[in-house]
């Protein structure tokens, strides 16, 4: 099944969304894509993987602790050779705090008019209304679609690369 839609209008939907993100990032940690594009107007360093019982130790080693946050996951991917690229809006305190946690090998660019949200790798394309923030994942009513269809994924990657190249550093 190449497509899955998740809506988080109820508590169960938020759990499904969090579990989906946890699985997607675990997949990337196990089999990293050469490049990842994260598009989100606002971003925070929220917990993405609950590693309370050490179930992700095989892919994170001892560095994971109990909760694996977005910055830790992206840094680990970059250390494993992944080209991590982030597009976000400028001048937002929460996003700026997040970006300050990242090493310079993780690139980011600003787009004042960004409204699109998504995560694009060589394996999947997640898109929808959700910002990569605690509220976006756990509190707000959101709708996202996950596709693993190779044609859709390649098109999303091409569009992300073009958008990236069109933005100044």
Residue frames as a rotation matrix with the C-alpha (Angstrom) as fourth column:
UNK 1
0.581 0.814 0.000 0.00
0.814 -0.581 0.000 0.00
0.000 0.000 -1.000 0.00
UNK 2
-0.305 -0.849 0.431 1.89
0.845 -0.451 -0.289 3.06
0.440 0.275 0.855 -1.21
UNK 3
-0.483 0.165 0.860 -0.33
-0.184 -0.979 0.085 5.72
0.856 -0.118 0.504 0.46
UNK 4
-0.225 0.443 -0.868 -1.61
0.933 0.355 -0.061 6.27
0.281 -0.824 -0.493 3.97
UNK 5
-0.175 0.261 0.949 -3.61
-0.061 -0.965 0.254 9.20
0.983 -0.014 0.185 5.31
UNK 6
-0.386 0.017 -0.922 -3.57
0.893 0.259 -0.369 10.12
0.233 -0.966 -0.115 9.00
UNK 7
0.036 0.416 0.909 -5.81
-0.051 -0.907 0.417 12.69
0.998 -0.061 -0.011 10.61
UNK 8
-0.694 -0.398 -0.600 -5.27
0.561 0.225 -0.797 13.72
0.452 -0.889 0.067 14.20
UNK 9
-0.255 0.699 0.668 -8.65
-0.369 -0.709 0.601 15.21
0.894 -0.093 0.439 15.07
UNK 10
0.864 0.484 0.137 -8.87
-0.331 0.340 0.880 12.83
0.379 -0.806 0.454 18.02
UNK 11
0.415 -0.731 0.542 -6.33
-0.781 0.020 0.625 11.58
-0.468 -0.682 -0.562 20.53
UNK 12
0.492 -0.211 0.845 -5.96
0.273 0.959 0.080 8.27
-0.827 0.191 0.529 18.66
UNK 13
0.902 -0.140 0.408 -5.02
0.375 -0.210 -0.903 10.20
0.212 0.968 -0.137 15.52
UNK 14
0.646 -0.703 0.297 -2.24
-0.735 -0.678 -0.005 12.03
0.205 -0.215 -0.955 17.36
UNK 15
0.293 -0.517 0.804 -0.88
-0.429 0.681 0.594 8.70
-0.855 -0.519 -0.022 18.59
UNK 16
0.679 -0.002 0.734 -0.99
0.564 0.642 -0.520 7.32
-0.470 0.767 0.437 15.04
UNK 17
0.903 -0.349 0.252 0.82
-0.068 -0.693 -0.717 10.41
0.425 0.630 -0.650 13.75
UNK 18
0.429 -0.768 0.475 3.52
-0.882 -0.243 0.403 10.18
-0.194 -0.592 -0.782 16.43
UNK 19
0.337 -0.269 0.902 3.93
-0.046 0.952 0.301 6.45
-0.941 -0.143 0.308 15.79
UNK 20
0.884 0.004 0.468 4.17
0.463 0.146 -0.874 7.05
-0.072 0.989 0.127 12.04
UNK 21
0.740 -0.639 0.211 6.92
-0.523 -0.743 -0.418 9.65
0.424 0.199 -0.884 12.51
UNK 22
0.321 -0.606 0.728 8.75
-0.726 0.336 0.600 7.39
-0.608 -0.721 -0.332 14.94
UNK 23
0.525 -0.054 0.849 8.68
0.338 0.929 -0.150 4.56
-0.781 0.366 0.506 12.41
UNK 24
0.942 -0.149 0.300 9.78
0.243 -0.315 -0.918 6.79
0.231 0.937 -0.261 9.53
UNK 25
0.539 -0.788 0.298 12.76
-0.803 -0.587 -0.099 8.16
0.253 -0.186 -0.949 11.41
UNK 26
0.297 -0.418 0.858 13.68
-0.421 0.750 0.511 4.67
-0.857 -0.513 0.047 12.66
UNK 27
0.798 0.036 0.602 13.63
0.485 0.554 -0.676 3.54
-0.358 0.831 0.425 9.02
UNK 28
0.836 -0.497 0.232 15.96
-0.178 -0.647 -0.742 6.38
0.518 0.579 -0.629 8.06
UNK 29
0.383 -0.720 0.578 18.31
-0.894 -0.132 0.428 5.61
-0.231 -0.681 -0.695 10.94
UNK 30
0.366 -0.201 0.909 18.49
-0.029 0.973 0.227 1.95
-0.930 -0.110 0.351 9.88
UNK 31
-0.054 -0.295 0.954 18.80
0.940 0.306 0.148 2.63
-0.336 0.905 0.261 6.15
UNK 32
-0.033 0.034 -0.999 19.67
0.188 -0.981 -0.040 6.31
-0.982 -0.189 0.026 5.60
UNK 33
0.799 0.295 0.523 18.76
0.585 -0.180 -0.791 8.09
-0.139 0.938 -0.316 2.40
UNK 34
-0.222 -0.912 0.345 21.50
0.944 -0.290 -0.159 10.09
0.245 0.290 0.925 0.70
UNK 35
-0.920 -0.033 0.389 19.45
-0.008 -0.995 -0.102 13.25
0.391 -0.097 0.915 1.31
UNK 36
-0.219 0.868 -0.446 16.50
0.975 0.175 -0.138 14.42
-0.041 -0.465 -0.884 3.38
UNK 37
-0.735 0.114 0.669 14.43
0.063 -0.970 0.234 17.56
0.676 0.214 0.706 2.98
UNK 38
-0.350 0.630 -0.694 12.42
0.917 0.079 -0.391 18.87
-0.191 -0.773 -0.605 5.92
UNK 39
-0.690 0.237 0.684 9.98
0.161 -0.871 0.465 21.64
0.706 0.431 0.562 5.02
UNK 40
0.137 0.734 -0.665 8.15
0.957 0.075 0.280 23.28
0.255 -0.675 -0.692 7.88
UNK 41
0.377 0.031 0.926 7.47
0.085 -0.996 -0.001 26.95
0.922 0.079 -0.378 8.60
UNK 42
0.304 -0.225 0.926 7.99
-0.913 -0.348 0.215 26.30
0.274 -0.910 -0.311 12.30
UNK 43
0.273 -0.340 -0.900 10.14
0.090 0.940 -0.328 23.62
0.958 0.008 0.288 13.91
UNK 44
0.435 -0.231 0.870 10.92
-0.887 -0.276 0.369 22.65
0.155 -0.933 -0.325 17.49
UNK 45
-0.543 -0.760 -0.357 13.09
-0.625 0.650 -0.433 20.02
0.561 -0.012 -0.828 19.09
UNK 46
0.294 0.773 0.562 10.26
-0.954 0.270 0.127 17.75
-0.054 -0.573 0.817 20.15
UNK 47
-0.469 -0.369 0.802 10.49
-0.435 0.887 0.154 14.08
-0.768 -0.277 -0.577 20.99
UNK 48
-0.012 0.422 -0.907 9.95
-0.986 0.145 0.081 11.90
0.165 0.895 0.414 17.95
UNK 49
0.071 -0.043 -0.997 10.98
-0.130 0.990 -0.052 8.48
0.989 0.133 0.065 19.23
UNK 50
0.553 0.135 0.822 10.16
-0.829 -0.005 0.558 7.20
0.080 -0.991 0.109 22.68
UNK 51
0.069 -0.664 -0.745 13.12
-0.285 0.702 -0.652 4.99
0.956 0.257 -0.141 23.53
UNK 52
0.348 0.173 0.921 12.09
-0.904 -0.197 0.379 4.46
0.247 -0.965 0.088 27.15
UNK 53
0.812 0.029 0.583 12.77
-0.284 0.892 0.351 0.73
-0.510 -0.451 0.733 27.03
UNK 54
-0.155 -0.983 -0.101 15.87
-0.521 -0.005 0.854 0.95
-0.839 0.185 -0.511 24.83
UNK 55
0.448 0.436 0.780 14.08
0.319 0.737 -0.595 -0.62
-0.835 0.516 0.192 21.89
UNK 56
0.991 -0.110 0.073 15.98
0.027 -0.374 -0.927 1.62
0.129 0.921 -0.367 19.44
UNK 57
0.533 -0.842 0.082 19.41
-0.348 -0.129 0.929 0.97
-0.772 -0.523 -0.362 20.92
UNK 58
0.188 -0.452 0.872 20.38
0.676 0.703 0.219 -1.09
-0.712 0.548 0.438 17.87
UNK 59
0.379 -0.011 0.925 20.04
0.855 -0.379 -0.354 1.93
0.354 0.925 -0.134 15.59
UNK 60
0.782 -0.046 0.622 21.02
-0.144 -0.983 0.109 4.72
0.606 -0.175 -0.776 18.02
UNK 61
-0.250 -0.882 -0.400 23.56
0.353 0.301 -0.886 3.04
0.901 -0.363 0.236 20.26
UNK 62
-0.201 0.116 -0.973 23.88
0.979 0.052 -0.196 4.38
0.028 -0.992 -0.124 23.78
UNK 63
-0.956 -0.289 0.049 23.54
0.290 -0.957 -0.002 8.00
0.048 0.013 0.999 22.71
UNK 64
-0.456 0.850 0.264 19.77
0.267 -0.153 0.951 7.89
0.849 0.505 -0.157 22.46
UNK 65
-0.927 0.190 0.324 18.75
-0.373 -0.367 -0.852 8.09
-0.043 -0.911 0.411 26.11
UNK 66
-0.562 0.780 0.274 15.06
0.388 0.541 -0.746 7.68
-0.730 -0.313 -0.607 26.73
UNK 67
0.626 0.775 -0.091 13.64
0.308 -0.352 -0.884 10.17
-0.717 0.525 -0.459 24.26
UNK 68
-0.462 -0.730 0.504 15.07
0.786 -0.074 0.614 10.79
-0.411 0.680 0.608 20.82
UNK 69
0.279 0.524 -0.804 14.44
0.153 -0.851 -0.502 14.36
-0.948 0.017 -0.318 19.75
UNK 70
0.948 0.215 0.235 14.38
0.260 -0.092 -0.961 15.74
-0.185 0.972 -0.143 16.24
UNK 71
0.636 -0.763 -0.113 17.77
-0.769 -0.615 -0.175 17.48
0.064 0.199 -0.978 16.52
UNK 72
-0.050 -0.663 0.747 19.46
-0.613 0.611 0.501 14.31
-0.788 -0.433 -0.437 17.80
UNK 73
0.418 0.287 0.862 18.00
0.391 0.799 -0.456 12.25
-0.820 0.528 0.222 14.97
UNK 74
0.998 -0.024 0.051 18.98
0.035 -0.455 -0.890 14.76
0.045 0.890 -0.453 12.28
UNK 75
0.379 -0.918 0.114 22.50
-0.910 -0.348 0.227 15.12
-0.169 -0.189 -0.967 13.70
UNK 76
-0.015 -0.344 0.939 22.90
-0.228 0.915 0.332 11.33
-0.973 -0.209 -0.093 13.76
UNK 77
0.727 0.337 0.598 21.73
0.478 0.377 -0.793 11.09
-0.493 0.863 0.113 10.15
UNK 78
0.890 -0.444 -0.108 24.16
-0.425 -0.716 -0.554 13.85
0.168 0.539 -0.826 9.10
UNK 79
0.104 -0.882 0.460 26.99
-0.849 0.162 0.502 12.04
-0.517 -0.444 -0.732 10.89
UNK 80
0.033 -0.005 0.999 26.07
0.196 0.981 -0.002 8.95
-0.980 0.196 0.033 8.86
UNK 81
-0.803 -0.555 0.220 26.56
0.339 -0.121 0.933 10.89
-0.491 0.823 0.286 5.64
UNK 82
0.071 0.904 0.423 23.02
0.991 -0.016 -0.133 12.06
-0.113 0.428 -0.897 4.94
UNK 83
-0.889 -0.204 0.411 22.67
0.301 -0.935 0.187 15.50
0.346 0.290 0.892 3.36
UNK 84
-0.138 0.844 -0.518 20.08
0.963 -0.008 -0.269 17.05
-0.231 -0.536 -0.812 5.68
UNK 85
-0.898 -0.084 0.433 18.40
0.255 -0.900 0.353 20.17
0.360 0.427 0.830 4.31
UNK 86
-0.267 0.788 -0.555 15.77
0.864 -0.059 -0.500 22.23
-0.426 -0.613 -0.666 6.10
UNK 87
-0.701 0.184 0.689 13.54
0.274 -0.823 0.499 24.93
0.658 0.538 0.526 4.67
UNK 88
-0.115 0.629 -0.769 11.68
0.989 -0.003 -0.150 27.05
-0.097 -0.777 -0.622 7.22
UNK 89
0.688 0.377 0.621 10.43
0.421 -0.903 0.082 30.57
0.592 0.205 -0.780 7.86
UNK 90
-0.443 -0.887 0.132 12.83
0.437 -0.342 -0.832 33.14
0.783 -0.311 0.539 9.31
UNK 91
-0.745 -0.034 0.667 12.57
-0.367 -0.813 -0.452 35.04
0.558 -0.581 0.593 12.58
UNK 92
0.552 0.832 -0.064 10.62
-0.388 0.324 0.863 32.62
0.738 -0.451 0.501 14.74
UNK 93
0.100 -0.620 0.778 12.13
-0.987 -0.163 -0.003 32.12
0.129 -0.767 -0.628 18.20
UNK 94
0.533 0.151 0.833 11.26
-0.439 0.890 0.120 28.43
-0.723 -0.429 0.541 18.56
UNK 95
0.965 -0.188 0.182 12.62
0.253 0.499 -0.829 27.62
0.065 0.846 0.530 15.09
UNK 96
0.471 -0.832 0.291 15.75
-0.515 -0.528 -0.675 29.70
0.716 0.168 -0.678 15.69
UNK 97
0.228 -0.344 0.911 16.39
-0.912 0.253 0.323 27.84
-0.342 -0.904 -0.257 18.96
UNK 98
0.791 0.120 0.600 16.08
0.018 0.975 -0.220 24.55
-0.611 0.185 0.769 17.09
UNK 99
0.882 -0.455 0.121 18.42
0.133 -0.005 -0.991 25.62
0.451 0.891 0.056 14.28
UNK 100
0.362 -0.769 0.527 21.02
-0.839 -0.515 -0.176 26.73
0.407 -0.379 -0.831 16.84
UNK 101
0.501 -0.136 0.855 21.22
-0.534 0.729 0.429 23.14
-0.681 -0.671 0.293 18.09
UNK 102
0.927 -0.008 0.374 22.36
0.267 0.715 -0.646 21.86
-0.263 0.699 0.665 14.70
UNK 103
-0.068 -0.995 -0.074 25.95
0.379 -0.095 0.920 21.62
-0.923 0.034 0.384 13.43
UNK 104
-0.083 0.000 -0.997 26.86
-0.638 -0.768 0.053 23.48
-0.766 0.640 0.063 10.27
UNK 105
-0.964 -0.264 0.041 26.84
-0.145 0.646 0.749 20.27
-0.224 0.716 -0.661 8.21
UNK 106
-0.226 0.952 0.205 23.04
0.909 0.281 -0.307 20.42
-0.350 0.117 -0.930 8.45
UNK 107
-0.956 -0.168 0.240 22.00
0.268 -0.831 0.487 23.10
0.117 0.530 0.840 6.01
UNK 108
-0.043 0.979 -0.197 18.96
0.851 -0.067 -0.521 25.32
-0.523 -0.190 -0.831 6.26
UNK 109
-0.908 -0.101 0.408 17.45
0.328 -0.777 0.537 28.08
0.263 0.621 0.738 4.20
UNK 110
-0.550 0.712 -0.436 14.65
0.252 -0.357 -0.900 30.50
-0.796 -0.605 0.017 4.92
UNK 111
-0.754 0.459 0.470 11.56
0.438 -0.181 0.880 31.22
0.489 0.870 -0.065 2.89
UNK 112
-0.940 0.333 0.073 9.34
-0.305 -0.724 -0.619 34.00
-0.153 -0.604 0.782 4.22
UNK 113
-0.189 0.941 -0.279 6.24
-0.978 -0.155 0.141 32.70
0.090 0.300 0.950 2.44
UNK 114
-0.823 -0.180 -0.539 6.67
-0.223 0.975 0.015 28.99
0.523 0.133 -0.842 3.25
UNK 115
-0.014 0.846 0.532 3.42
-0.997 0.030 -0.075 27.30
-0.080 -0.532 0.843 4.15
UNK 116
0.464 0.120 -0.878 4.16
-0.457 0.881 -0.121 23.81
0.759 0.457 0.464 2.80
UNK 117
0.164 -0.404 0.900 5.04
-0.911 0.288 0.296 21.08
-0.379 -0.868 -0.321 5.28
UNK 118
0.895 0.177 -0.410 6.74
-0.351 0.847 -0.400 17.83
0.277 0.501 0.820 4.46
UNK 119
0.136 -0.859 0.494 9.52
-0.597 0.327 0.732 15.31
-0.791 -0.394 -0.468 4.94
UNK 120
0.878 0.121 -0.463 11.09
-0.474 0.357 -0.805 13.90
0.068 0.926 0.370 1.79
UNK 121
-0.018 -0.875 0.484 13.61
-0.530 0.419 0.737 11.07
-0.848 -0.243 -0.471 1.63
UNK 122
-0.650 -0.254 -0.717 14.51
-0.754 0.340 0.563 8.51
0.101 0.906 -0.412 -1.02
UNK 123
-0.957 0.270 -0.109 12.04
0.284 0.949 -0.140 6.07
0.066 -0.165 -0.984 0.59
UNK 124
-0.083 0.978 -0.194 8.96
0.993 0.065 -0.097 8.18
-0.082 -0.200 -0.976 1.33
UNK 125
-0.787 0.014 0.617 7.23
0.112 -0.980 0.165 11.53
0.607 0.199 0.770 1.10
UNK 126
-0.243 0.683 -0.689 5.17
0.961 0.074 -0.265 12.78
-0.130 -0.726 -0.675 4.04
UNK 127
-0.890 0.000 0.456 3.11
0.139 -0.953 0.270 15.90
0.435 0.303 0.848 3.39
UNK 128
0.009 0.962 -0.273 0.22
0.878 0.123 0.463 17.66
0.479 -0.244 -0.843 5.00
UNK 129
0.577 0.390 0.718 -0.81
0.098 -0.905 0.413 20.39
0.811 -0.168 -0.560 7.40
UNK 130
0.891 -0.150 -0.429 1.51
0.454 0.231 0.861 19.48
-0.030 -0.961 0.274 10.30
UNK 131
0.496 -0.802 0.334 4.40
-0.657 -0.598 -0.459 21.68
0.568 0.008 -0.823 11.37
UNK 132
0.173 -0.539 -0.825 7.28
0.424 0.797 -0.431 19.80
0.889 -0.275 0.366 12.94
UNK 133
-0.509 -0.190 0.840 6.50
-0.616 -0.602 -0.509 21.10
0.602 -0.776 0.189 16.42
UNK 134
-0.981 0.189 0.043 5.10
0.086 0.624 -0.776 19.57
-0.174 -0.758 -0.629 19.59
UNK 135
-0.295 0.932 -0.212 1.71
-0.418 -0.325 -0.848 21.15
-0.859 -0.161 0.485 18.91
UNK 136
-0.120 0.212 -0.970 1.73
-0.992 0.011 0.125 20.05
0.038 0.977 0.209 15.29
UNK 137
-0.641 -0.232 -0.732 2.32
-0.329 0.944 -0.011 16.44
0.693 0.234 -0.682 16.22
UNK 138
-0.865 0.142 -0.481 0.50
0.452 0.635 -0.627 16.12
0.216 -0.760 -0.613 19.53
UNK 139
-0.636 0.587 -0.501 -2.18
0.288 -0.422 -0.860 18.80
-0.716 -0.691 0.099 19.92
UNK 140
-0.474 0.436 -0.765 -3.48
-0.693 -0.721 0.019 20.34
-0.543 0.539 0.644 16.71
UNK 141
0.536 0.646 0.543 -5.99
0.053 0.617 -0.785 18.87
-0.842 0.450 0.296 14.32
UNK 142
-0.270 -0.741 -0.615 -3.75
-0.740 -0.249 0.625 17.82
-0.616 0.624 -0.481 11.44
UNK 143
0.842 0.421 0.338 -3.92
-0.090 0.726 -0.682 15.75
-0.532 0.544 0.649 8.31
UNK 144
-0.152 -0.926 -0.347 -0.92
-0.798 -0.093 0.596 14.15
-0.584 0.367 -0.724 6.63
UNK 145
0.936 0.334 -0.114 -0.44
-0.330 0.716 -0.615 11.77
-0.124 0.613 0.781 3.76
UNK 146
-0.049 -0.946 0.320 2.44
-0.535 0.296 0.792 9.34
-0.844 -0.132 -0.520 3.51
UNK 147
0.911 0.271 -0.311 3.39
-0.406 0.454 -0.794 7.92
-0.074 0.849 0.523 0.15
UNK 148
0.038 -0.895 0.445 6.03
-0.224 0.426 0.876 5.37
-0.974 -0.133 -0.184 -0.72
UNK 149
0.830 0.296 0.473 5.09
0.390 0.299 -0.871 5.30
-0.399 0.907 0.132 -4.39
UNK 150
-0.087 -0.993 0.085 8.48
0.795 -0.018 0.606 5.59
-0.600 0.120 0.791 -6.18
UNK 151
-0.169 0.088 0.982 7.11
0.838 -0.511 0.190 7.96
0.519 0.855 0.012 -8.83
UNK 152
0.795 0.541 0.273 5.66
0.296 -0.740 0.604 10.36
0.529 -0.399 -0.749 -6.22
UNK 153
0.690 -0.603 -0.401 8.81
0.458 -0.066 0.886 10.19
-0.561 -0.795 0.231 -4.10
UNK 154
-0.282 -0.827 0.486 11.12
0.925 -0.100 0.365 10.98
-0.254 0.553 0.794 -7.03
UNK 155
0.100 0.399 0.912 8.93
0.635 -0.731 0.250 13.91
0.766 0.554 -0.327 -8.10
UNK 156
0.956 0.268 -0.117 8.90
0.246 -0.525 0.814 15.28
0.157 -0.808 -0.568 -4.54
UNK 157
0.317 -0.923 -0.217 12.68
0.672 0.057 0.739 14.98
-0.670 -0.380 0.638 -4.34
UNK 158
-0.337 -0.418 0.844 13.14
0.919 -0.341 0.198 16.79
0.205 0.842 0.499 -7.64
UNK 159
0.472 0.597 0.649 10.82
0.402 -0.801 0.444 19.60
0.785 0.051 -0.618 -6.55
UNK 160
0.911 -0.172 -0.373 12.57
0.328 -0.241 0.913 19.89
-0.248 -0.955 -0.163 -3.18
UNK 161
-0.053 -0.991 0.126 16.00
0.865 0.017 0.502 20.09
-0.499 0.135 0.856 -4.85
UNK 162
-0.204 0.040 0.978 14.77
0.773 -0.607 0.186 22.77
0.601 0.794 0.093 -7.25
UNK 163
0.808 0.538 0.239 13.25
0.255 -0.686 0.682 24.79
0.531 -0.490 -0.691 -4.46
UNK 164
0.638 -0.647 -0.417 16.44
0.569 0.031 0.822 24.43
-0.519 -0.762 0.388 -2.41
UNK 165
-0.308 -0.827 0.471 18.61
0.931 -0.159 0.329 25.63
-0.198 0.540 0.818 -5.27
UNK 166
0.067 0.408 0.910 16.33
0.632 -0.724 0.278 28.60
0.772 0.557 -0.307 -5.91
UNK 167
0.952 0.272 -0.143 16.73
0.270 -0.518 0.812 29.89
0.147 -0.811 -0.566 -2.34
UNK 168
0.265 -0.894 0.361 19.76
-0.312 -0.433 -0.846 31.99
0.913 0.111 -0.393 -1.48
UNK 169
-0.083 -0.412 -0.907 21.96
0.708 0.616 -0.345 30.93
0.701 -0.671 0.240 1.40
